[in-house]
């Protein structure tokens, strides 16, 4: 996943500044060779990065075999060799005679898809690959080779108008990658419009995207432009594109193909000039296979694919990112022992989790923040900023303790069933907590998720549940 300083409101850093440490400008990468024969003849290609295998004619590696699914498997070249992952194919994926879901293919190993056998050869020779020469790309920060290789690829993508699909785990910074593409493109002076496809109910999504005419439906008291028109001359970022309802997908495909749209309630088509960037943490390949995402739309969105590596796959970036996040409090010291522990943490929440740790460290100190991150026992009294949490009387409190919160709770009634009482209290807690975060962060769902240490999709569910 990306290496952003944060997921929101991060200033761009010029890319022509000198790095603060020595950066190698090239990296050595293996280029394994893939050989196979199918109904169209014999083939031999070198592979790099990620590569989809299937019978679809849209794929760069299309196999002429009716027993091969349209999107059958994915190959990925890693440091330890070539890995294959089955994408929910009809007939499965086999490595040296063993049915696999995900496995490493040994050198000169045989990979079988459908009735076709492919041989993977690792020659041992390595090719020199150029890297982005700086530790910044727009709002992104990284010094690891894998990220600067991605930065160089993004610089090429930014110079084009083709749609980009960004994929990666939650918390890797997909929105910042989209923002970087926009800022480094010729559209930088145009608008950058974000649409969170997971945040809008299906009944409102079409209106939000395409706009509507006055009187088009109940409540449409005036005509309104949608996100695509608002992004005219710039970039529209479709976040969580995997949540797009199936009924909406052909409409999105139409605007991708024609760059024209029709507002709800109108008959005329309007031309727009928009660059499309999408993102998801879902497995769109498998969704295409099971029919929940259109294959033609997937290939139209993924003309230029970007895969953001997880933070655990690029440990070199952790000190740089931590330094950036902690720069809000100069002089804050994290000793070497704790830094070594941080380096071994899984960081399943990726850069977002690291940023949350840094914010906790600034608020309550590194050791307590580390205990909270690991879910370990924390001291009963934790120093917090004067503004949070409020005491029982509404006055700011500089310390938190279980006793101070317990004293603020109302008496527990005993004239209702426990289950009912629990549900009421949880509903009240969720509603008040989300309302308070909305007052602090506005409609910035990413910032709310970070502050609450919750997944964005769960924040969306809570906001919808309590009509917030």
FIZA-279491 format. One record per residue: x, y, z of N, C-alpha, C in turn. Coordinates in steps of 0.02 Angstrom, whole numbers, plus 50000, padded with zeros to 5 digits. Layout:
BEGIN
XYZXYZXYZ ...
END
This chain:
BEGIN
500414994450000500005000050000500435005950000 500175012149988500565018249981500905020050046 501355024550042501695026850101501545034150113 500905035850127500735042850135500905045350204 501035051850211501115054650277500475054350316 499915054750282499265053850313498775052650258 498145051050275497655049650224497265055850204 497345061250240496945067150225497345073450241 497225078650201497495085250214498255085150220 498585081450178499305081150180499585085550126 500015090350143500275094850092500735091250045 500715093249982501175090449933501875093049946 502355088849933503045090749940503365090649871 503715095949850504015095949784504465089949775 504445087149715504845081049702505535082649678 505715089149671506385090749647506855092449704 506645091249767507095092449823507565086549831 508155087949859508635082549869508415078249928 508485071649924508305067349980508785068450038 508545066850099508945068050159509425062350173 509425057250132509875051650140510025048850071 510535044850067510745042150002510235037149976 510015038249916509525033849884509835030549823 509795024049820510005020649759509505021949704 509735022749643509305024849587509075018949545 509325012949559509105007049522509035001249571 508664996249550508584990149590508634984149542 508834978549568508874972449528508244968349536 507944966449481507324962649481507404956549436 507134950949459507124944949418506574945549365 506694942849307506204942649254506084935249235 505674931749273505554924649257505244923949188 505344918149158505074916749091504514911649097 503984912849058503394908549058503314905648987 503254899048983503174895848918502564891248920 502184891148865501604886748861501384886048788 500964881048777500674879948711499914879148720 499534882348676498804881748678498544881248607 497894882248598497594881448532497864886448482 498164891948506498424897048461499164896148445 499484891048475500184889748460500614889848523 501274890548512501754890648568501924897848586 502044899048651502164905848675502724905848727 503074911448732503594912348782503654919848797 503564921648861503604928648880503984929248946 504264935248959504544936949024504004940349064 503984938949129503464942049170503794946249224 503434951549245503654955749300503044958349337 503134960049400502584962749439502024957749446 501414959949430500824955649433500554954649363 500284948749351500034947049285499434942449292 498884944249259498284940249259498304935049204 498074928949219498034923549171497304921749162 497084920949099496404918849086496274918449012 495654916848995495474916248924495194922648896 495084927748938494824934048913495304937348864 495034939948810495464943148760495734949848784 495464952448840495704958848867496374958048902 496564951948919497164950848959497794950848916 498344953448943498984953048906499224945848900 499034941448947499194934348943498544930548936 498304930248874497674926848859497814919848833 497504914848864497624907848846497034905248805 497184902548746496664899948701496494892848723 496084892448776495894885948805495204886848836 494704883248810494014884048833493924881748905 494394877748931494354875449000494634880549050 494924885949024495204891249066494674896549078 494584898649141494104903949157494344910549127 493884915149118494064921549087494584925249130 494474925449195494984927749242495154921649286 495694918249272495814911749303496274912249363 496844915549356497344915849410497754922149402 498134923649454498574929449454499274927249473 499764929349433500474928149448500774934449478 501214933549526501574939249555502304937349565 502744941549539503464940449548503674943749613 503914939749661504154942249725504894940749731 505184943049787505904941949797506094934549801 505614930549825505764923449833505504919149775 505304922249720505074918449662504404920649637 504084916249600503434917649569502874914349610 502384918249627501804915749665501194915849620 500754910949629500134910749591499544910649640 499004913949622498404914049663497804912649618 497414907649636496814906049598496284911349611 495904913149559495394918449564494684915649562 494594909749594493934906749594493764903649527 494264900749494494164897849428493714891749430 493444889849372493004884049368493374877449381 493974876749352494334870449353494944870449398 495054875949434495594876149482496274877649451 496764878749495497454880249475497904875049509 498364872249471498774866749495499514868549488 499904867049540500634867949538500954861049548 501314858749497501644852149499501164846749523 500554846849496500074841649510499674842549573 499764847949610499404849149673498924855049662 498284853949680497784859349676497934864549730 497984870949710498184876149758497694882049754 497664885649809497334892149810497844897649801 498404896949836498964901549829499604897649844 500104898349802500724894449811501294897549772 501904895849793502494897949755502654892549703 502794894849643502954890149589503714889449586 503994883449596504724882649595505004883849525 505644885249522505974886049457505894879649416 505714880449354505564874949308504954870849331 504544873949375503934870749397503394871349344 502874867349352502334867149303501694869749334 501404874549301500784877649322500234875749273 499704872549298499174870249253498534874149266 498264877049213497614880349214497194877449158 496594875149174496194871849123496564865749098 496634865149032497014859649003497704861748980 497914867849000498544870648977499064870549034 499664868349018500214868249066500724873549046 500894877749096501394883049085502004881349127 502604882349099503224881149134503524887849155 503694888349219503994894449247504734893349256 505154897549226505874896849231506184903049263 506584901949315506964907449346507684906749324 507894911249281508554910649251509114912349299 508944915949352509464918249399509744924949380 509674927049318509904933549296509424938949321 509674944749336509264950249362509354956249315 508814960049309508814965949267508804972249310 509174977249289509184983549326508554987549311 508194989549364507564993249357507655000149386 507495005549348507575012349375507065013749430 507255018049477506825019949533506725027549533 506175029749563506065036949573506635039649617 506955045149598507565047249632507455050949698 506835051949719506695055849780506265051749828 506235054149890505825050749940505125053849946 504955057949897504285060949895503995060249825 503345059249822502985059749759502315062949775 502255069449760501655072949783501595072449858 501035070249885500955069549958501205063049986 501515058749945501735052249967502465052449991 502615048350041503285047950069503515040750071 504115039350046504395032550049505125032750028 505525028050054506205027350030506345020150008 505885015550020505985008550001505995007949925 506355002849901506395001849829505715000449798 505314996249831504674994249802504205000249795 504245005049841503825010949837504085015849785 504735016749782505005021449732504945018649662 504915012049655504755009149591504035010849572 503585010749622502895012649610502845020149594 503235024349630503225031549616503405032949543 503915029449517504115030549448503545028549401 503215022949417502645020749376502085025949379 501965028749439501445033849446501605040049405 502255041849401502445047749362502275046749288 502345040549263502155039149194501395039249187 501045036449236500315036449233500025043449235 500345047849275500105054749282500135058449216 500575056449172500655059849108500145057649056 499715052849074499215050349028498515052449050 498015050649010497315051949026496935045449041 497275039849039496935033349046496695032249118 496155028449126495905026849194496425022749233 496445024049299496905020549343496495017049397 496675010749412496355007049467496885005749520 496765008349580497235007649637496965002149683 497374997249696497174991749740497664991049797 497414989249855497834988449913497424987449975 497744985350029497394984150092497134990650121 496674990050169496424995750205496994999350241 497005005950236497495009850273498155010950237 498195008850174498825009750139498885016550105 498345020350101498385027050073498165027650001 497635024049983497425024049912497195030949890 496865034649935496635041249915497225045949902 497755045249941498345049449930498695047749864 498675041449845498955039549780498555042949724 497885042849731497465046249682497605053749681 497695056649740497845063749745498515065349712 499005060949722499665061949692499615061649616 499235056949590499145056549517498845062949490 498365065749527498045071949505498545077749508 498895078449564499345084149573499935084049524 500135078149503500715077749458500505077449385 499865078449371499615078049303499485085049275 499325085249211499155091649180498485094349204 498115090349242497465092449269497525095349339 498125096549363498235098549432497845104849451 497735109249403497365115449418496605114449417 496385108449395495675106949394495445103949459 494805102549466494535099749529494745092449539 494775090549603494895083649622494295081649665 493845077749636493205076149668493225068849693 493075067949757493085061349788492365058849797 492235052849774491585049549784491705043049820 491435042349880491495036149918490895031749902 490995026749860490435022649837490125018549893 490495017649948490225013750004489805018050051 489865024650044489535029050092488825030850072 488655029850009488005032149984487535026349972 486915026849994486425021649978486295021449903 486105015649879486015014749807485515019649778 485005021549817484485026049793484755033149779 485315034949812485585041649803486205041849758 486505035949747487145035749713487105038549642 486585036649604486545039149535486485046649533 486085049549579486015056749581486675060049599 487045057149646487685059949667488185059849609 488175054549569488655053949515488465057949454 487835057449434487615060249370487225066749376 486995068349436486585074349445485865073049426 485445078249433484735077349417484425084049397 483865083449363483485089349342483005091349398 482775097449397482275099649445481635095549437 481385092949492480775089049491480865081949466 481475079649460481595072849434481335067549482 481315069149546481045064549596480845068649656 480495065549703480275069049763480875071849801 480845078349814481395081649849481885085149803 481835083949738482295087349690482005094249674 482095098849721481795105449714482185109949666 482785108049649483165111949600483635107149562 483845109349503484315105349464484995105149500 485335099649492485975098849527486455094849484 487075097449479487605093849444487875088249488 488065082649458488355077149497489115077649500 489415072549529490135072549539490525072849473 490265069449422490625069349358490655076249326 490105079849329490105086749303490535091249347 490505090249413490915094449458491655093449446 491835087449421492545085949409492775087949339 492355091149300492525092849231493185096749228 493645094349187494295097449182494795094949233 494575090449277495015087849329494965080249334 494975077849396494985070649411494415068849458 494085063349444493605060649491493885054249520 493875053749586494145047949621493565043949649 493465037949623492935033449644493215028549695 493145030349759493405026049812492915020349826 493195014749848492785008649862492355006749802 492665006549743492295005149682491994998149683 492274993749723491994987049729491304986849761 491094992449793490434992849824489914995449776 490114997049714489644999849666489104994749648 488464996349657487934991449643487964989149570 487774982949559487804980049492487374984049443 486814986649465486374990449421486684996949397 487164999649436487485005949418488075004949371 488334998949368488954997849332488914999149257 488374997249222488354998949150488315006449138 488025010149184487985017449177488675020649184 489065017949231489745020449238490165018649177 490065012549151490435010449092490285015049033 489665017249028489465021548972489835028148973 489895031149033490245037649036490995036749026 491265031049048491975029549035492105029048960 491645025948924491735024948853491615031248812 491105035148831490885040748788491065047648816 491255048048880491365054548913490745059048907 490165055848907489535059648908489095056748963 488645060848989488185058549041487505061849031 487015058849063486335061649061486085062049133 485905068149154485635069049221484965065349228 484805063349288484165060149301483605065149285 483125063049245482565067449227482685071549165 483265070849132483405074449070483485069549012 483415072148952483505067948893484155069548856 484405075548865485015077448830485635074648865 486155073348826486785070948853487275076848857 487645076948911488145082248922488845079248915 489285082848883489965080448876490385082948934 490795078548962491235080349017491955078349000 492415081749030493135080349019493425078449087 493435071949101493605069549167494115063849162 494595063749208495055058149215494795053749273 494735047249262494465042749311495015038949348 494995039449414495435035449457494985031949508 495075025349515494655021449560495095017749610 494795015449664495175011849715494725006849750 495035001449774494664996449812495154992149852 494904989549908495284984449945494974977549935 494464977249893494134970849879494474967349820 494364960849815494654956849761494184957249701 494294962149658493864963049600493914957249552 494494953949549494574948249504494074942749522 494034941149586493554936049608492834938449599 492714944949609492044947649599491834946949525 492304947949480492154946949409491984939649398 492364935249430492244928049421491564925849446 491324928749502490674926649528490094930849504 490234935549459489704939449427489464945549464 489794947449519489574953349557489914959749532 490384959149486490684965049455490794963549381 490584968249339490604967249267491324966849242 491454961849200492124961049172492314966949129 491854969249087492024974849042492174981249081 491804982249135491944988249176492614987549211 492764981549236493414980549269493984982349222 493974979849162494524981149116494544988449093 493974991749093493964998849075494245003149131 494125001149194494385004849250495135003449262 495344997249246496024995049262496484995349202 496405000549160496875001349104497585001949131 497665005849185498305006549218498225004349291 498424998349308498344995949377498914998149423 498754999449485499245001049537499104996549597 499614992949620499554988749680499994991849734 499694994049789500074997149842500284991849893 500924990949904501134985749952500954987550023 500834982450064500684983450135501304986150171 501204989450226501764992350263502244986950287 501994981150305502434975750329502904973250274 502744974750211503164972550155503704977650138 503724983150174504214988450160504434991750225 504754987850266504954990150332505424996250329 505774997150273506225002850267505855009550273 505205009550259504835015750261504585017550330 504585012850377504285014050442504625019850480 505305019950485505615025550521505465032350490 505465032650424505335039050389504625041450403 504145036850398503455038750411503345040750483 503645036950529503575038550600503865045450615 504435046950586504735053550595504265059050571 503945057750514503485062750487502885063750533 502585058350557501995058950600502155062150667 502755060750693502935063550758503205070650754 503275073250692503545080050684503085085350713 502445083350728501985088150759502195089950829 502615085650859502865087050927503625086150927 503985091450909504715090950907504995089050975 505505084850974505825082851036505545076551068 504985074051042504705067951070505185062151055 505395058551106505905053451097505595046451102 505765042251053505585035151055506235031251057 506355027751112507005024451121507095018651072 507705016351066507875011251016507535004551030 507435003051094507094996751111506384996751083 506025002251094505345002751068505345002950992 505825006350962505855006550889505944999450860 506344995450894506444988550871505804984650876 505404985750929504764982450936504284984650881 504294991050866503854993650813504014990250746 504654988950734504864986050671504604978850663 504454975550718504214968550713503464968050717 503114973650725502384973650730502084972250661 501514968850659501214966950595500914972850557 500684978050592500374983950562499834981950512 499354978050537498804975850493498384981650468 498384987150505498034993150482498474997650439 499084995350425499544998750380499715005850403 499785010450356500025017150373499525020750419 498885019350410498385022450454498485020350526 498655014050538498785011650606499415014950635 499925015650594500545018950616500405026150634 500005029550595499855036550610499455037050675 498995032350687498625032350749499085031350809 499575026750802500075025850855500435032350869 500655035750817501035042050825500605047250861 499975047750842499535052650875499425050850948 499375044350963499325042251033499965043951071 500535042751038501185044151070501245051451088 501005055751045501025062951059500555064651117 499985061151121499485062751171499645059751239 499875053451241499935049951305500625047051317 501085048051271501755045351279501855038951240 502475037751216502605031951173502445025151204 502625024151268502525017551299501795015851307 501395020751330500675019551337500365018651268 500575022551219500305021951151500455015051123 501055012351138501245005751113500815000351146 500685001151211500254996351246499554996451216 499295002351200498635002951171498614999851102 499145000851064499174998050996499164990450998 499514987451046499544980251052498944977251088 498514981651116497944979151154498144976651223 498734978851247498964976751312498644981151367 498754979151429498474982851485498824989651489 498434994851501498705001551505498605004251576 498985009251596498905012151662498195014751672 497985014851736497295017151750497235024751742 497785028251745497765035551735498215037251677 497905039951624498275041551563498225049051551 498765052651547498725059851533498465060951462 497975065251455497685066951390497685074451381 497615076851319497555083951308496945086751346 496955093151365496425095951406495725095351375 495685094651309495025094851277494655088251279 494985082551292494645076151290494905071551345 494455067451375493735067951367493445072851416 492845075451406492535079951455492365076151519 492385079651574492205076451637491445076151643 491205073451698490485072651709490125079351708 490475084751726490145091251729490265095451668 490585092451616490695095951554491335100051553 491695100251609492305104051611492875099851585 493385102851554493945098851529494295095151585 494525089251570494885085151618495565083351590 496095084251629496775082851605496975075751616 496565071751652496725064751664496115060551655 496245054551631495695049751623495785044251674 495245042051703495275036251748494595032851745 494565026351759493925022851759493425025951807 493675028251865493215031051915492865037251889 493245041551852492945047851829492395046451778 492485041451736491965039851687491375036351720 491505031951768490965028351802490515033351838 490815038451868490415043351905489945047151860 490105047551796489685051451749489105047351722 489085040851734488555036651707487925037051749 487335036551717486715036751755486615030251793 486165030051842486015023851877485755018551828 485905012251843485695006751799484995004451820 484485004951775483815002651792483784995051793 483344992451834483264985151839482564982851819 482174987551792481484985751773481414984151699 481994983051665481974980951595482434974951587 482304970751538482744965051527483464967351511 483944963351531484644965051521484804966251447 484544962051403484684962651332484444969351305 483844971351326483564977751304483994983551330 484184983151394484594988451424485264988951387 485574983251375486214983351341486164986451272 485644984651234485564987451167485454994951169 485064997251218484945004451224485575008251240 485965005451288486585008851307487095008851249 487145003251214487615002951158487395007851103 486745008051088486495012751037486655019951057 486535021451121486665028251145487415029851139 487835025051160488555026151155488775027251083 488545022951037488735023650967488515030350938 487885032150952487615038350924487995044450950 488095044851016488435050651044489165050951023 489495045151020490195044951001490285047250928 489865044650884489915046650813489735053950804 489225056350840489025063350834489595067950856 489935065950911490505070050934491065070150884 491215064450853491745064250803491545068150740 490915068050723490685072050666490775079550680 490645081650741490745088650759491485090550754 491915085850770492635087250769492925086950699 492725081850660493045080550595492595082050535 491995084550546491545085850491491345079250458 491315079250391491105073250355491705069250329 492285070350359492885066850339492885059850371 492615055050335492525048250362493205045050377 493705046350336494365043550348494655046050414 494575052650428494835055350491494455052550550 493795051650543493395048650596493615041550610 493725037750556493945030850564494625030550599 495075035150581495725035250614495665036950688 495255042050703495185044250773494885038750816 494425034850787494085029550824494425022850819 494965022450778495305016050765494805010850739 494385013050693493885008650663493995008350587 493755003150556493765002650483493255007550454 493415010450398492955015450367492275012550353 492245006250329491595003250314491165002650376 491485001350434491095000750497490855007650518 491255012850508491035019750522490425021450480 490455019650415489875020950372489255017450398 489325011250421488745007550446488455010950508 488895013350553488655016750613488295023350595 488575026950548488265033350529487575032150498 487525026950456486875025450427486395022850479 486635018650524486215015650576485875021050618 486255026350635485985031550679485775037750641 485695037150574485445042550532485855048950542 486515048150543486955053850552487295056050486 
END
